[in-house]
């Protein structure tokens, strides 16, 4: 059983930056892809970014490409999401998830979600 704990959310002004972290335990972290998803009120959960087991491949939704950066530190069992140039439409609960494979693309079979961290961007 894997446990995922997100942190780093908060309130930020439009144009600002935040860095989310997700600490994993209970599974060999370095063997699996990781991803970040988000869910705004009244909307479905959507893929934001993913990273493969080694960190050598990253994937982004079109809405965040060029503004967000996903990275991982396998020595610390942690995945990060650096968010810059934030917009009001980025406001959501952000979740990290671990894939069932070493891939990080949106169809990598993500499951085992964290509890989420709220990001609110004021305009």
C-alpha positions, 0 to 999 in steps of 0.5 A, a space after each residue: 500500500 502506498 501513501 501519498 501526502 501533498 503539501 505546498 498549496 495556498 493562496 497566491 496572486 495571479 502571476 505568482 508562483 507556488 511549489 507543490 510537493 508530494 511525499 510517497 511511502 510504502 512502495 518502491 517509489 523510483 520504479 513508478 511514474 508519478 503524476 499531478 492532477 487537479 479538480 476544480 469545483 463542479 469539474 472533473 479531475 484532470 491530468 496536469 503533469 506526469 513524469 516517468 520513473 527516472 525523471 527523463 520524460 515529462 508530460 504536460 497538459 496544454 493548459 499548463 505547458 510552459 508554466 508548470 514543471 514537474 520533477 522528482 527526487 527518488 532519493 527523497 521519494 518526492 515529486 514536485 510541481 513548480 507552478 509559475 505565472 499562475 492564473 485564476 483558472 489554475 485554482 483547484 485541489 491538486 492531487 498527486 498519484 502514482 502510476 502502475 507502470 514506470 511511465 508518466 503519461 496520462 494513460 500510465 494507469 494512475 491510482 493511489 491518490 493523495 488527499 490533495 492540497 488546495 491552490 487558490 489564485 486570486 485575480 
